[in-house]
Amino acid sequence: MLPSRLLPGNALAYRLAITLLPLLCFISVATPANVAVSGTTKYVEAATPDGDAVWLKDTRKPALYTQNFGDCLGSSLINVTRFDAAYYKDNMTVLFHLEGNTNVANESVMMYIGVYAYGEARFDLTFNPCSAQIYSLCPMNRSVPIEANGIIPVSDADVAGIPPIALTIPDFEGQAILRLFANSTQSQIGCYSAVVTNGATFSHPAAVGTVLGIFTIIAIAASFATAVYVSHIPTTRTHYAHSLSILVVFAVFHHIFFTGSLSVNWPSVLPAFWSNFAWTGGMIYSESMQNSINQLIGSNKGNTSMVGAAGSGTAAQDLGGGYELSQIYKRSFSSLFRRESNSWSDHLQHLRSVKLETHLAKRTLANSSEGYDWYGIPVKPGLPLPGNFSGFAGTLAEENIPASNAFMTGFLWFLILIVLVAAAVIAFKWMLEGLVRYKHLDENRLAFFREHWLGYTAVAALRTAFIGFFFIIYLTLFQFTYKGSAGVTAIAALVFLVFFLGFSVVAGYACYYRLHSGSYAVKRDRLHIESRKALGFVSWIGFQLESRRSEGTQPRTFLGSMPWWGVHYVDEDAQRIPVQEDEDYIKKFGWLSARFRRTRWWFFALWLVYEFVRACFYGGAAGHPMTQVFGLMAVEFIALILIVKLRPFEGARLNALMVYLLGFSKVATLALSAAFDIRFNLARINTTVIGVVIIVIQGLLAGVTLLAIVFGALSSYMSVTREQETFKPRKWAPYRERYFAHLEKSARDVPPVKAATPMCEEPKEPYFRVASVRREPKIEDSNPVYIDIASSRTSVAPAAAIGSRTSTRRNSLHSAHMSSSNLPFGARSHRTSWSTRDFSGLYDQPDYERVRTPIRSPGPGTSLDVRKQRNDKGKEKEAPLDERSSEEAMG
C-alpha cells in the first residue's frame, strides 16, 4: 500500500524506495505496541516534533473528517452503508472505514481515494485491496460482507497541499471520493462522495435560530399590543404605524435565506450561514412530516440537476475533476515489489501487515457509543451529493430536506403557523375574560379588543398570509420548475391560484373602496433631465417633473426635457376625511394600509406586485443563473430607487430598515452572487472570500433588525402607556414626550416648510463716501491754449458762478469758443485740472443738502453727488431733472 505518486518514475528511484520501505516497516514493527487502555478509555501513542512520546485519546476529534456521503455513480454495484475517513494531524495518520455489500459473484477490484479541498486535489491514493490486507475485497464476493479498514501514515509532503487555515476555517469546503474499478473490465463499478469538514461552522440553527425566534416573538407581541390598545382608532393606528412591522422583519429574514435559491455554485460558508434562517422560510425538518411527504411524492424525486445541483444517486463523471483509467491501472505496486524483493523483504512485509492489523483494532469502536463517532450516514434520496452546494437544493441540504419536498414542507408549516396565530389571538381573548371575571383586570380594560376579537382573529390570519405571500408564490413556482410529483404539482397550482387571485382581488378592492367616489384626470406635464451630485461629488442623471418643481428647488444643470403625462386622482368629495382618520377603512383594510403614510396608503398594492416579480425570477427561472441574477438585479435596483423616492412607511425606523439597508443588501448580494456562476470558473478560495463578504453584509442587516426590534418594543411600551399620567422609568419621560410629538408630526404627512430666505435689505445709510474728486493732468494740459482758458476760468468769482448757473454755462462755452478757434464747432474745451474746492460754493445754499450716495459717474475719473430738496414739511424729495445744473452732468 503506497500512494500512487510515490511509484518510481525510473529504476534508480524505485530501487531506493524498495530498499528503504522494508527498513521502515521493520522499525515500526519493532516498536512496542502503541495502544494502551486506561479503564474504558483507549490511548494511542504518538511522537512530538522533538521525538518525545505522547499518549492521545483514541476518541479525540480529528483535524479533518468526513460526514454524510452519497452515491456519485448512480448505478453502483456496491451498496455502501458506511464510508468515513479522518486525518489526524497530531500523529500524521489518515484512517478510513468502508462497509457494504454487493451482488457481484466474484470480481477483483482496485480502490481509489481522493481528497479535494476548494476544488483542487490535495491527497490521493490508489491501491489494490489485496495488498492492503482487505480480504473482504480480495476478491469481492456477494457472499462476504464488505468491510475495509485502513490506517495510512502520511508525511508533511503528503499533506502539503492542505493549508493550515483549512483546519480552523469555518465550513471547510472539501470532499473525499471513493472509487472502485473492476479489474476484468477496467471500468468504474462504484463511486461514493463524502463531505470533509473540520467541525467549525457558521451553522448553529439551535442557538442562532432560537435567538432570532425570541426576538421575532418580541416584535409580534409589541406590534400586537399597539393594535389591541384602542382608545381612539386613528390614534391607535398612528401608534401601530410606528411599531416595528413584522412584514419588515420577515422581509429581511426571507431575503437572507431565499438568496440561496439562486442556481449558482455557492461556497460552503453561505448555506451554512443561511441554515440559521431556514425556519423563517418554513424549512423546518421533521422526520414524521418528511416521511408523510415522501409517501405522497412516491419515487418521483424530480431532477436535482435542473436547479443546478448534482443529485445523489445520479452519475457525476466530472466529480473531483474526473479520473483517468491509465493512471489507475498502471503497473501495480505489488507485482513490482515481488520482482525486486527477496525473502527478507517478504518477511518484513508480513510483519508490516501484522502491524497494520494491530492498528485496525481501534476501528472496532466505530459503532460504539463511547468510541469513534466522527462519521456520517448515507444521504436520503433527492438530496444533492454531500459537498455540492449548488442552487436551492444545496441550501436545503443543510436541513436534510430534498428539493422535491420543499413546497409541501413550507406549505404545511405555513398552515400550521396560521392556525397557531389564530389560536393565540383567541386564547388571549379568553385569558382576558378570565382575568376580568376573577377581578384581576378592570372590566373596561381592552374592551374594544374583547368586543371585536373575531375581527382581530381574521385580520391576524390575513396579515400572516400577506407576510408569507412571497415565499408561498416562490415555492409554488419552484415546484413547477422542478417537475416533481404530479399530485404535489397540482396542489401547488391550486395554492398559487388562491394566493395570486385572492390577494389581487383583495388589494384591488381595497384601492377601489377608497377611490371609487372620485375620478381620474390625465394632466400634461414635462419631465426635466438634470445633472445632479450624489454625496456631493458623484455626478449622476436625475429626473424632475415640472409639476414637482418648487421655488426652493436648488438649481441644477439642465440637460434636456421631454413631454410627460400624469394620471391624477380627483376626489369629488371635498369634505372627505383622510384615509388615516377614516375609522371604517381602518377597520376593514388597516391590516394592509395602516403602516404607510397618508399619501402612500396604496403602497401595499405596489408591494404585492414587487414581491410577485421577485418570486417569478427566483422560482420560475430556477436553473438559469444568469437570468436570475441579472434580472433580479435590475428589479431590485429599480425598486430601490422607487422606494427611496416614495419612502412609504410612516415610521422613520421602518423606512431606514426597509428602504435603505434592505435595498442595499439585496442589490449588493445579487451583484456579488454573479461571481458564483460556474461559467466564470472562479477559484473556490476566491468564492469563499466573496461568500464571507455576503455574510458580513447580511449579518449586519440582521443585527440592525434585532436592534430595531428592541427599540420598537420600547416605543410600543410608550404607546400602550400613553393614557397613564405616571411613566416609569421617570428618566424616560422626556423621551416619551418627544416621541409623541414626532408621532403627531409624522401623522400629518406634510412636507416641512422651508424657511424663507430673508431678502437683502438696502443699507439705511450710504456704505461709501466720496471725500474728494481730483482730475489728473492730461497731454493737452501742456497746450498754451488750454492754459489760457484755465487762467480765465479760475479768475471767475464763485459767487458769480453760483448766481446764475445758466449764464455761467453760456459764458464758459463762449470763452472756450473765442479762445479755441482751432476746436470744431460745438466742441467744449476742458479745464486743465480741478477739484471739489472749485464747487464748494454750490452747496452753500440752504435749499439743498448733500447726500453721500453716488448714482453715476458721467465723466472718466469723476463722481457727482446727488442732491435732494426738502419740501415744506421737511421731507426729502429728489430734485427735478430740469432744476439740476449742467455742472452736475459734467465730468
Disulfide bonds with the S-S distance in Angstrom:
Cys72-Cys191 1.76
Cys130-Cys138 1.82
